[in-house]
Amino acid sequence: MAEGASNGRRRFSDKWGKHELDVLAVLSSAFPQWLTSRQIAQRVKAYADSYGELADQAAKAAFAKQFQRDRAKLAAMGIAIESRQPEYSSKSEGQDFASYRLQLGDEPRIRMRFEQEDLPVLAAANYLAQSISISSASQRLEQENTKVSRTAPRVPQMPVPGLGLDSIAPGLGTQTIPDALVKVIDSRRFAATVDVDGEHINVAYTDSDDLAMFVLEHPGSSIISPQEAADAFNRRLNAATHFGSADHPEEAFKAHREYIAATEHAADVEDSKGKSKARKALSASFQTGSEVDRRLRLMLFLSAHIGEEFPMTDLAERFIGHSETDDELRKSVAVIRKDIGTLTTVSDDGEMAGSQFFDIDWSLLESEGIISATNSLGLERLAGISPQYLSLLTASVSYLAHSPLLPAESRKQAQSLYGRLREHTEPGETPWLSLTGYELEPPCFQAVTDAIHSKSLLDIEYTDGAGRTREKVVAPAKIFVDEGVYYAAVWNGIDDPAICSGRSKTDVRRRHGDWQMLRLARIGRAEIVKPQESFTIPDVPISELRQWSFDNGTLAAFITDRPGLSFIDSLPDARVEPSGEGEIVHLTVSSDSWFVAFCIAHARHIVAVSPGTLRTMIVARAKRELSLGDGGTHTGRSR
């Protein structure tokens, strides 16, 4: 019995610095058998040295705490350890220990080759995929109130499958993810499933206002889950139907107070003051990891490539990063050499397992500096990507290829990588995703692009601010991105008799009223029409078109229920004045549909709107959205 068993010693000792690896080796060598807590404590040297035979309660409690920390560490890297109850509790003396084993799953992992040029995009897509999976899992955990049977097997609920990908894409951990991309992803703390034109999309969003804006700006979409998100959206729709007139503040506040008194507002998915237990944001440092992380990645990589030969310099670049000088390279090789020694060190006591995951051809290593591993413990089963995570990763790559988050060259590389990933995914199984504020190229994108290049017309159906469908024929001139959203600048000069009759006049063509800015996501149908006569669209800079749109905008105002609301800060050129219990915000609206969506999305803090035409559109849109939910099920909307 070790020293700690008799005197209650509870100081954890790990002189080799590899107890997580020992835990993995012990469970892997025993698979598929279950090991009790006592067996794990006896076989992992660091545990046995620190806690002995677990003969007293203090040692048991200290071991249980340390083991759960190590279990969480492995789970965070994608290595899940499942358990069978009952769990040990320091409050229940004499209770049996739980049993544990690696969670390898019944389905094989997918392995594929990645090129060096794939790694920057792959790292960004992996970061996005992990963000979506963590936020979704966090919400599920918060929403589950049912008690689990004490005897049912328990599996960690939020494994992050990054390590399996790292094992087949060495060098992924050395990639730098752009800070701007990290900021965009981390600011969207929640995830919901939204039906957009019959496709289910996982949408990452900041708060319920943000999600409502996304739904309203994609006509025909509906929130599938979670239920709390659908309920929050419906509360905004109901509030919007009771907007008063900003021209009569006193009457508006009185009606607002009566509405609030008559309505019980449940808590939204998010709490703007941060009370919600949202996921912890991933940080860029996740990509580099600790010494233990690097050894785990190296161990899985070698296990997945048993018998293959790798120069030490190659492994140093893959797992530590590119060396600028020969001296840096020598230091990196020395680090990898030390890692190999750690992974092949046998514990002093033959009764206890050590981290000897495989055998190394030492003569080859010493003579030529080449690593070749054999006799794996079977950990190659952890290397690679699960089909579910590959689907999410594929969706992430596709999103980066078709959204304005990456520069053009990176988007081309993402498109190339997406084509190869699709070869390993089943048709129809990719769970499409999106980030609010940075949309995918809408379905009509290609048709608009083709019409521009072929100098053709477009017969389109688009949805206006009130949710009504309109039809018209336009000449698309340019596609541009404004704050992550796709727009088309379309020219309506073809409707001018002077143009159609051939009596073209430059000043007529350049009139402000001949131009319109359309949100691509609001175009439901776009058919290319060959013109009967040739025409030339005037070349007007996008900056000038934007200014025209603003100059021809509508003067609008809305009143808030309290002063100092943060969402007002995002409105450029807005003029804010005190009004009653809140503030009145004056602004120029260049897009009626945007203003309608904005007011409904923030309806919980808006009391009144003017002018009457826009307020009428808002109320009509809110009522129309609510009517789509009549007879619906848990989603709050029926299709």
N, C-alpha and C positions, 0 to 999 in steps of 0.2 A: 504494500500500500504506500502510496506517495505521501510526502510530508504533510500536504494540505488536508489529508483525511482526518487526522487525529486532533489537530489544533484549530480547525475552523479557518485556516488560512484561505483568503479569497483574493489575493493579488494575482492578476492574470500574468502569466509568464510565457513569452514567445520569443526565445532567443534567436530562432531561425527566421522569424519574420514571415512565416508562410502558413499560419494556421488555417486561413481560408482555403488554401490549396490542399492542406491535409484533410479538411472536411470533405472537399470534393473527391479526393482520392479514396477516402474511406467509403463514401456512399456509392461511388462509381464501381469500385471493386466488389461491392456487395449486391449491386443491382441484379435482379429485380427484387431481392429480399428487402424487407423492412428492418431497420435498426432502431432499437430503443434509445432513449436519451442516455441511459447508463452505458450501453455498448459504444455509443459515439464518444462519450466522455473517456472511456477506457482506451479507445483506439487512436484518438487524436492526441499526439504527444503533448502539445501545449495545454490541452485541457487536463490531461492526466497529471502533468507536473503541477498545475495550479489548484485543481480541485480533488485530486485523488480519486477514491472510489465513491465519492458522494455519500459518505457515511453520515453526515450531519446536515441539518436543515440549511445552515448558512452556506455550505458548499453547494448544495443543490440549487439554492436561489441564485447564487453568483454564477454558477454554470448556465442556468436557464437564461439569465439576462445576457451573458456573453454570446451564447449560441444563437439567440434570436437576433442579436446585432449582426453576427456573421451571416446568418441566413438571409437577412434583409439586404446585406451588401451583395451577396451572390444574386439574389432575385433582381436587384436594381440593374445588374449587368446582363440579365437574361437567363440566368441559371436558377430555375425555380426548384425548391425543395418542398414536396407535399408532405402532409402529416396525417396521422390517424389519431383521433382522440382516445382517451382523455389526455389533455395537456397537463403538465405539472403546474401546480400553483403552490406558492409558499404558505398560503392560508389553509391548505388541505393536506396536512401531514399524513403520510402513508399512502397517498394516491398514486396509482400506477403511472409510469411515464408514457409519453406519447411515442409513436413509432414514426420514422422518417425514411424517405427515399427520394432520389432524384426524379423529377417530373420530366420524362423524356417524350411522353406522348405516343400515340399509336401510329401517327403518320410520319413518313420520312421527311427529312429536311432537304431543301433544294439547294444545290450548289451550282454556281456558274462562275465563269471567268470575267473579271473586270479589267479594263485597260487603265493605264496610269491616268490618261486624260479624263476618265470617267469619275475619278475620285472626288474632285471638288463638288460636282453636281450631286454625286451620290451621297456625300456627307451632308449637304444641305437638305436633300430629300429625306435622309434618315432622321435628321433633326426635326423636320416637319412631321414625319410619320410618328415619331415618338411623342411629339407634342400633342398630336391629335389623340393618340391611344391613351396617353396619361390623362388628358382632360376628360375624355369619355369615361375612363375607368373611375376617376375621382368622383364624377357626378353619380355614377351607378352606386358607388359605395355610400355616398351621402343619402341617396334615395332609398336604399334597402333598409327597411326597419324590421324585417322578419327575422326571427331567431333561428339560428342553425342548430341542428341536433348536435349534442355534445359528442356523439359517437361517429358522426359523419366525417369522412376524410376532408381535410382542409387543404386548399391550394392557395398560394399567394395570389391576390387578386390583380396585382398590377405589375407583372413582369415586363421589363423593357427589353425587347429582343435585339438589342444593339450588338451584343457580343457575338452572337451567331453570325451576323453579317460581317463583323470585324474579322472573324476567323477565315472567311473566304475572300475578304477584300483588305488584306493587310496594307497599312498606310492610311486607312480611313481615319484613324485616330490622330494623325498628324496634320490633317487638313484644317485650315482656318475658315470658319464660317463668317461671312460679312456681318459686322455689327448691326448694320441697318436691317438685314434679314432677321437676325436674332430678335431685335427689338419688335419688329412687326409680328413675328410668331408668338413671342412671349406676352405681348399685350393682349392677345386673344386667349383668355383663360378658360373658356368654356367650349363645349362642343354640342351640337344638336344635329339631328338628321332631318333634312328638308327635302321635300318632293319638288323638284323643278322640272316641269315639262315631262313628268313621268319617270324621271331618273332620281334616285335617292342619292343625295350629296351630304357628306359629313362637313358641316360648316363650323369653323372655329370662330368665336366671336368674343367681344369684350364684355358686353352686358346685354340685358334684354332690350334696351333701346337700339343697340347696334344690330341685334338679330332681327328686330322688327323692321329696321331700315332695309336690311338685305331682302327680306320676304316681300316687302312692298315694292322694291325696285326690280323684282323679278315676277312680273304678272303671272298669275296662275300657280304660284308656288304655295306650299303649305308645310307647316311644322309637323313632322311625324312623331318625334320624341326629342327630349323627355316631355312628359306631360306638363311639368312646371313651366317649361318654355312656351308651350301652346297656350296655357292659361294666362301667362303674362302678356302674350300677344293679344289675346282676346280682351283683356282688361284695357289695353291701349285703344283698341277699336271702339269699345263701349264709351270710354272717356272722350274720344274724338267726336262722337255723335252728339255730345252735349256742349261743344264749344259755343261760347257766346261771341258777340261782336266786340272787337277791340275799340270801336268807336263809342261804346257805352260801357266803360270799365266797371262802374258801380253795379249795374245790372248783371254783368258777366260774373263778378265775384260773388254776388248773392246767389245766382244760379249754381255756381261752382260749389259753394258751401252746402247748398241743399243736396246736390248730387253726391258729394262726399259723405254726408250724413246718412244718405239712403243706401250707400254701397259699402260693403265690407271688402276692403282691399286685402287680398292675401299677399304674402311675401313673394317677391319676384325671385327668379332663379338666382340673380345676383343681388348683392347689397352694395349700393354705391359707396358705403362707408367701409367696405372690406370685411363684413362679418361672415361672408360666405367662406367655406373652407375649399377654396379653389385649389387646383393643382399648384404645386411649387414649380416655378419656371425653371426649365432647364437652363443651364449656363453654358457658355462657350467652352468653359474648362472641362466639360464632360468629354470633349473630343480628345483631350490629351490624357487625362486619367492619372492614377497614381502608379506606384511601382507594382503593387499587387494587380492592378488592372492590366498593366502591360504584360505581366507574367501569365495572367489568365488568357489573354489574347494569343500570346505566343504558344502557350500550351495547347489551345484549341486548334491553332493553325497547324502545328506539327502533327497533332493527332489526326487532323483531316487530310494530311498528306504523308501518311506513313510510307516509308521507303523512298520518298523523293529526296533529292539533294538540293540544298540551298546554301550558297556562299554566305559567310558571316556578314560580309559587307552589305549583301542584299537584305538580310534580315535587319541589320542596323538601320538601313534607310527606310524599310517598311514600318518598323515599330517605334523608331525614335525620331526619324525625320532626316531630311537631306543635310549633309555636312558640307560646309563651305570650304574647309581646309582638311588636309591630311591628319592634322592633330585631332580635330573634332571627330573625324571618322574613326581614328584609333580609340578614342574614348568611348564612342558609341559601340564599337565592336567589343570592347572590354565589358560594357554593361550587359550586352547580350550574352557574352560568355559567362558572366556571373549568374544571369537568369537561368541559363542552361544548367549550370551547376546546382542551383536551387531546386530546379524541377527534377533533378535526378539524384538528390540527396536522400539516402535511406536513414530513417530514424535510428538512434543508438540502440533502442530496445527492440529486439526482433518481434516482441509480442504486439507492438503497436505499429500501425501503418504509417508510412511517411509519404512524401510527395513524389515517389518514383513513378511518374506517369508513363514513361517509356524508356527504352534503352537507346543509347547513342553510340554510333560508330566512332569511338574516341580516336582511333588511329587515323581515320580520314580527317577528323577535325584538327588534330595536331599537325598532320603533314600538309594538308591543303586548305585548311580553314573552311571546310564544308560540313554542314550539319545534315545528318541523315538519321531519322528516328524510326524505331521499330517497337513492336510489342506494346501497343497502346492499351490502356485500361478499358477501352471502349468509349472514350470520351468523344470520338469522332461523331457519335450520335448527336452531340450538342452543336456540332459545326454546321453552318448553313442557315437557311432561312425557312421558317415554317410557311406553308402555303398562305395562311391568313395574313402574316406580316408582309409577305412578298406582294400580295394584292394591295395592301395599304401603301407599301413603298412604291409600287408601280403607279398608283394614283398620285402620290406626291411628286414623282418625276414628271408625270404628265401635266400636273398643275404648274410646276415650275417652267415647263416648256411652253405653256399657253397662257401665262400671266406675266404682267410687266415687272415682276420682282427681280428678275435676273437680266443682265445685259444680253444683247442679241447673240453673241458668240456662245455664251453659256446656255442660252435657250436652244440653240441648234444642237449642242452636245446633249442636252436633256432629251431632245426629240429622238436623237440617235439611240440613246440609252433606253428610252421608253420602248422603242421597237424591239430591242433585244429582250427586255424584261417581259414583254407581252408573249414571247415565245414560250415562257415558262408558266404562264397563268392561264387558267381556264376561262373561256369566253363567258362574259357576263358576270364574272365574279370580282371585278375591280370596283371597290367602294369609292366612287369619285368624291373628291373633297374640294373645299374652297375656303379662303379666308375672307372675311368681310372687308370691303374696301379695296380688295385686290382680286378682281374677278377673273374667271377663265374667259378665254375668247368665246363670246356668245355663239350659238349655233349658226347665226346668219353671217358670221365674220367672213367666211370664205366666199359666200355669194357677193357680199359688198366689195370685197377685195377684187374678185373677178370682174365685177361690173366697172370698177375704177380702171383696171388695166385694159379692158376691152372697149372702154369709152361707151358703155351701154347704159341704159336706164334700168331702174329697179321698180317693180310693182310690189309695194310692201303693205303689210298690215302691222300697225303698231298700236300700243295701248297708251291712252292719254292719262293725265293725272287722276281723273275720276274713275279710271279702270275701264273706260269704254274703248272698243276696238275701232280704229279708223283705217281707211284705205286711201292710198294716193300713189302716184307715179313720180319718182324723183330721179335726179342725176347725182349720184354720190361723187364727191370730189376728193375727200381725204378721210382717213381714219386716224384718230389720235387718242392718246391716253391722258386723262386728267385725274390725278389723285387715285390712280389704280383702277379707273373705270374707263371702259371703251366707249368712244363717241364717234359718230360719223357726221361730217359736215356735208350737207346735201344742198344742191342748188335747185331752186324752183323756177329758174328763169325760162325753162322750156314751156311754161304755161303762158308766157307773155306773147301776145299776138305779134309784136314787133320781131321777136326772136323766131317764132314759128313760120312767119311769112318770109323770112330771109332778110328782113330789113334790120339786121343786128346793129345795135348801138352799144359802144363800150360803157357809156355812162348808165344805160339801162341795165346792162348785165351786172354792174357792180353795186346796184342798189342794195341797201341793207336788208330790205324786206324779201329779197330773192333768196336769202340764205336761212337755213334752219339747222340747229344742232340736235341730233337725235341720239339718245342712249341706245346702243346696240342691243342691250338686254331687253329692251321694250319692243323690239321688232320681232313679231311672231312668225311672219312669213315674208320671204324675199325671193322674188322670181326675176331673173334677168330678161329684159325686153330689148330687142334690137331696135334702135331708132329708125324711123323712116327717112330722116334726113340727118346729115352730120351736124354736129354742133361743137362748140368750144366752150368749156367752162373757164371762166376767168380765174387766174391764179392769184388767190388772195391768201396772205399768210394766216396761219392759225391764230396768232396773237391778235390780228386785226378782226378775225371772225369772232373770237371770244369777246373782244371789246364791243363789237356791234351787238352781240347777243346781250351784253350787259346794258348797253345804252338803250336798247329797245325793251328792256325788262319791265316788270310790273312792280310798282311801289307796294310793299306789303308790310304788315306789322303783326306781332303776336304779343300777348301778355302772359307772363309767368306767375306762378302762385307764390314765389318767394324770390328774393334777390340773390345775386351771386352764383347762379347755376353754371356749372363748368361747361355744359354743351354750348353755351352762347359764345364761348371763347373761340370756337371753331368757325364762327361765321365772319368772313372777311367784310370789312367796311360796314359792319352793323353799328347802329347808333342806339345806345341804351339809356333809358330815363326811368326814374322811379314812377310807379303807378300802383296806387292802392297798397296792397300787401306784398306786391312783387315788383316787376319791372316790365316796361313796354319796350320791345325791340323793333326798331325800324330797319328795313333792308330792301334792297332791290333784287327781285327774283327773276332770273333769266330763264328758269325752267319751272313751269307750273307743276309738272309731275314730281320733280325733286322736292318742291316745297310741300306738296301734299304728303309725300312719304315722310319728310322730316317732321312735320307737325304731328302726324299720327304716331310716329316712333317715339316722340317725346311728350305724348299726350298726358302722361301722369303729372307733368309740371306746367302744362299750358292751359290757360283759362279761356282765352278768346283769341280770335284771328280776324284780320281785315286785309283786303276788301271783301265784300260779300261774295263776289264771284269765286274767290279762292276758298272761302269758308264753305260755300255750297259744294265745291268739288271735294273738299276733305270729308265732309259729312257723307256725301254720296259714296265715296270710295270706302269709308269705314263701314257703312251699312251694307255695301255690296260684299265686302270681305266677310262680314258676320253672316250674311245670308248663305254663303257657301258652306258654313258650318252647320246649318239646320239639318238635323237628322244624322249628324256625324257621330263618330265614336269617340275614342279617347284622344284623337288628334285635335279636336276642336274645329277641324275643317274636313269636309268630305269632298271627294273628287268624283 
